[in-house]
């Protein structure tokens, strides 16, 4: 347990803001959650993160036992690590690997793997995971190996100074790139899905068209915010859902007149066509700018090969 006294200079300030200044080893978002969980007492009672202080109160902070986020076991699951140092690790995740345990996925996750590779991550919230990729999205994410690095990365994400760019194959051919600013929240009927809703949280995505095919396009999509399923929801909202997306694309759509090879490729593609290709951030300790990239995985490359061959075949047929 940690204890502290609220300084008189904090009178009138929010509880969570002052707490973050007093216990600067922890991120503000982490402390806010602990306040809600009853792990932080103010003069012996639970207060809200927004509570206005008067100064002089006694604070008691009881962080969770170091276990990387509950009773999560360390498991020897291979990880493709592109960079690691004493503060961070950057990992290229394959499609099909879940980020952390949840209902239906009690183990065999990235978090289990991180606790095995980096035992010290047990002292960091969620073993250092600060942003997530969906199970069937491949590509890059960064992990904090220390509390200080965790705090820095969370702050960078909140300040939108972390740059994340994805590659996506969508249905239909956008005329041009676009900045999509549409709030995202839970679907009003299907609570397992997200949707663009008026009372949702701010969500902003930008995309540009890298390559056009007969009935599809390859996009580069950059995130300004990081909402659940954001790219998938935004592109579906613009009538350009991702190829293979079982939640937001609806039934499989095969373009009229496409080749048998493309037809087979679309039927066999096992996931949403989304890959986290580029990641830029500032190193938490040195402040140095860092950039990482991950090549497209084999299944994504095979899909693009089939799309390009189909386009070449149609062009040759037209020429004849």
C-alpha positions in Angstrom: 0.0 0.0 0.0 1.1 3.6 -0.8 0.0 6.6 1.3 0.3 10.3 0.6 -1.2 13.6 1.8 -3.0 15.9 -0.7 -1.0 19.2 -0.7 -2.8 22.4 0.0 -1.9 23.7 -3.5 -4.2 20.9 -5.0 -7.4 22.5 -3.5 -10.1 22.6 -6.1 -8.3 20.2 -8.5 -9.7 16.8 -9.6 -8.8 13.8 -7.6 -7.4 11.8 -10.5 -5.2 14.6 -11.8 -3.6 15.2 -8.4 -3.2 11.4 -7.9 -1.3 11.1 -11.1 1.1 13.8 -9.9 1.6 12.2 -6.6 2.1 8.6 -8.0 3.8 9.4 -11.3 5.0 5.8 -11.7 1.4 5.0 -12.8 -0.5 6.3 -15.8 -3.6 8.5 -15.1 -5.9 6.1 -16.9 -4.6 3.3 -14.7 -5.1 5.3 -11.5 -8.6 6.3 -12.7 -9.5 2.6 -13.0 -8.1 1.8 -9.6 -10.2 4.7 -8.1 -13.3 3.1 -9.7 -12.3 -0.3 -8.5 -12.1 1.0 -4.9 -8.3 0.6 -4.7 -7.8 4.2 -3.8 -9.3 5.7 -0.6 -9.6 9.4 0.2 -9.8 9.9 4.0 -10.8 6.3 4.2 -13.7 6.5 1.7 -14.1 5.9 -2.0 -14.3 9.0 -4.2 -14.9 9.5 -7.9 -12.0 10.5 -10.2 -13.7 13.9 -10.7 -14.0 14.6 -7.0 -12.8 18.2 -6.2 -10.1 18.2 -3.5 -9.9 20.6 -0.6 -6.2 19.9 0.3 -4.9 18.0 3.3 -6.8 14.7 2.7 -5.0 11.4 3.2 -4.7 9.0 0.3 -4.3 5.3 0.4 -3.4 3.5 -2.8 -3.5 -0.3 -3.0 -2.3 -1.4 -6.5 -3.3 -4.9 -7.7 -0.9 -7.7 -6.9 1.7 -7.9 -9.6 0.4 -10.5 -12.0 0.2 -8.7 -15.3 -3.6 -8.4 -15.0 -5.1 -11.1 -12.8 -4.2 -14.8 -12.7 -2.7 -14.8 -16.2 -0.1 -17.6 -16.6 3.2 -17.2 -18.4 3.2 -19.5 -21.5 6.0 -20.2 -24.0 4.2 -18.9 -27.1 6.4 -17.7 -29.9 6.4 -14.0 -30.7 8.0 -12.2 -33.7 9.9 -9.4 -31.9 11.1 -6.7 -34.3 12.7 -4.6 -31.6 13.3 -4.9 -27.8 15.2 -2.9 -25.3 15.0 -2.3 -21.5 11.8 -0.1 -22.0 9.8 -1.4 -24.9 9.2 -4.2 -27.4 7.7 -4.0 -30.8 6.0 -7.1 -32.0 4.6 -8.3 -35.4 1.4 -10.3 -34.5 0.1 -13.0 -36.7 -3.6 -13.2 -37.5 -5.5 -15.5 -35.2 -3.6 -14.6 -32.0 -5.7 -12.9 -29.3 -4.2 -10.0 -27.3 -5.2 -10.9 -23.8 -7.4 -13.5 -22.0 -11.2 -13.0 -22.1 -14.3 -15.0 -22.3 -13.7 -17.8 -24.8 -9.9 -17.3 -24.7 -8.7 -18.1 -21.2 -5.0 -18.5 -22.3 -2.8 -18.8 -25.4 -2.8 -15.1 -25.8 -0.2 -12.4 -26.4 -0.4 -11.5 -22.7 0.5 -15.0 -21.7 3.4 -14.9 -24.1 4.7 -11.6 -22.9 4.7 -12.8 -19.2 6.9 -15.7 -20.3 9.3 -13.7 -22.4 9.4 -10.7 -20.0 8.8 -11.8 -16.4 9.2 -8.3 -15.2 6.0 -7.4 -17.2 4.0 -8.9 -14.4 4.4 -5.5 -12.6 3.0 -3.6 -15.6 -0.8 -3.3 -16.3 -1.8 -6.0 -18.8 1.8 -7.1 -19.1 2.6 -3.8 -20.9 -0.1 -4.0 -23.7 -1.1 -0.3 -24.3 -3.0 -0.7 -27.6 -4.7 -3.7 -29.1 -5.2 -5.4 -32.5 -8.2 -7.5 -33.2 -7.7 -11.3 -33.1 -7.7 -11.6 -36.9 -5.8 -8.4 -37.6 -2.1 -8.9 -38.2 0.8 -6.6 -37.7 2.6 -4.2 -35.3 2.0 -3.2 -31.7 4.2 -1.8 -29.0 4.6 -3.1 -25.4 5.8 -1.3 -22.3 8.3 -3.3 -20.2 8.3 -0.8 -17.3 5.8 1.3 -15.5 7.6 4.5 -16.7 7.4 3.3 -20.3 3.8 2.4 -19.9 2.9 5.8 -18.6 4.8 7.5 -21.5 3.2 5.3 -24.2 -0.3 5.8 -22.8 0.3 9.6 -22.8 1.6 9.5 -26.4 -1.5 7.6 -27.5 -3.7 10.1 -25.7 -1.9 13.0 -27.3 -2.2 11.3 -30.7 1.6 11.4 -31.3 1.8 7.7 -32.0 1.3 7.1 -35.7 -0.3 3.8 -36.8 -0.9 3.0 -40.5 -2.6 -0.1 -41.8 -3.1 -1.9 -45.1 -6.6 -2.9 -45.9 -8.4 -4.5 -48.9 -12.0 -3.2 -49.1 -15.0 -4.0 -51.2 -15.7 -1.4 -53.9 -13.4 1.2 -55.3 -13.3 4.6 -53.5 -13.0 7.5 -55.9 -10.4 9.2 -53.7 -9.0 9.2 -50.2 -11.0 10.6 -47.3 -10.9 11.7 -43.6 -13.7 9.9 -41.8 -14.8 11.7 -38.6 -17.7 9.6 -37.2 -18.3 8.8 -33.5 -18.2 5.1 -32.6 -20.1 3.3 -29.8 -21.9 0.1 -29.1 -24.5 -1.0 -31.8 -27.9 -0.1 -30.5 -29.3 -3.6 -31.1 -26.3 -6.0 -31.4 -24.2 -5.3 -28.3 -21.4 -7.4 -29.6 -20.8 -5.0 -32.5 -19.7 -1.4 -32.7 -21.4 1.2 -34.9 -21.3 4.8 -35.9 -23.8 6.4 -33.4 -24.5 10.0 -32.5 -23.6 9.6 -28.8 -20.4 7.5 -29.5 -16.8 8.5 -28.7 -14.9 10.6 -31.2 -13.3 8.5 -33.9 -11.2 9.7 -36.8 -9.6 7.7 -39.6 -7.8 8.7 -42.8 -7.4 6.6 -45.8 -5.8 6.9 -49.2 -6.1 4.5 -52.2 -2.9 2.7 -53.0 -4.2 0.4 -55.8 -7.5 -0.1 -57.6 -8.9 -3.4 -58.9 -12.1 -4.2 -60.8 -14.3 -4.3 -57.6 -11.8 -3.9 -54.7 -9.1 -1.5 -53.6 -5.9 -1.6 -51.5 -6.0 1.2 -48.9 -3.5 2.8 -46.5 -5.5 3.7 -43.4 -4.1 5.9 -40.6 -5.7 6.2 -37.2 -6.1 9.5 -35.3 -8.0 7.8 -32.5 -8.1 4.2 -31.4 -11.7 3.0 -30.9 -12.7 -0.7 -30.9 -13.0 -2.0 -34.5 -12.5 1.6 -35.7 -11.2 0.9 -39.3 -13.7 -1.9 -39.8 -16.7 0.2 -38.6 -15.6 3.4 -40.5 -15.1 1.7 -43.9 -18.3 -0.3 -43.5 -20.1 3.0 -42.7 -18.7 4.3 -46.0 -20.0 1.3 -47.9 -16.5 -0.1 -48.3 -16.2 -3.0 -45.8 -13.1 -5.1 -45.5 -12.8 -8.3 -47.5 -13.3 -11.2 -45.2 -14.8 -9.3 -42.3 -17.3 -11.7 -40.7 -19.0 -9.0 -38.6 -19.2 -5.8 -40.8 -19.1 -7.0 -44.4 -22.1 -9.2 -44.4 -22.3 -12.1 -46.8 -19.5 -12.9 -49.1 -19.7 -10.9 -52.3 -18.1 -12.3 -55.5 -17.7 -9.7 -58.4 -19.5 -10.6 -61.6 -17.1 -11.9 -64.3 -14.1 -12.4 -62.0 -11.7 -15.2 -62.6 -12.0 -18.6 -60.9 -8.7 -17.9 -59.2 -10.0 -14.7 -57.6 -13.3 -16.4 -56.7 -11.4 -19.1 -54.9 -9.1 -16.6 -53.2 -12.0 -14.6 -51.9 -13.8 -17.7 -50.6 -10.7 -19.0 -48.9 -9.5 -15.7 -47.3 -9.8 -16.5 -43.6 -10.1 -13.1 -41.9 -10.7 -9.4 -42.4 -8.0 -8.1 -44.8 -6.3 -5.7 -42.3 -2.7 -5.5 -41.4 -0.9 -3.0 -39.1 2.0 -2.1 -41.4 3.7 0.9 -39.9 4.2 2.3 -36.3 5.9 5.5 -35.3 6.5 6.7 -31.7 8.9 8.4 -29.4 11.1 6.2 -27.2 9.9 6.6 -23.6 13.3 7.0 -22.2 15.4 8.8 -24.8 12.7 10.6 -26.7 14.1 9.5 -30.0 11.7 9.1 -32.9 11.3 5.4 -33.9 9.7 3.9 -37.0 8.9 0.3 -37.6 7.3 -1.6 -40.5 6.0 -5.1 -41.0 5.7 -6.8 -44.4 2.3 -8.1 -45.5 1.8 -11.7 -44.4 1.5 -14.5 -46.9 -2.3 -14.7 -46.9 -2.6 -11.0 -47.6 0.0 -11.2 -50.4 -1.8 -14.1 -52.0 -5.1 -12.1 -52.0 -3.4 -9.2 -53.7 -1.8 -11.5 -56.3 -5.2 -12.9 -57.2 -6.7 -9.4 -57.4 -3.9 -8.2 -59.7 -4.1 -11.3 -61.9 -7.8 -10.9 -62.3 -7.3 -7.3 -63.4 -4.6 -8.3 -65.9 -6.9 -11.0 -67.3 -9.8 -8.6 -67.7 -7.6 -6.1 -69.4 -6.2 -8.8 -71.8 -9.8 -9.9 -72.6 -10.8 -6.3 -73.4 -7.8 -5.9 -75.7 -8.8 -8.9 -77.7 
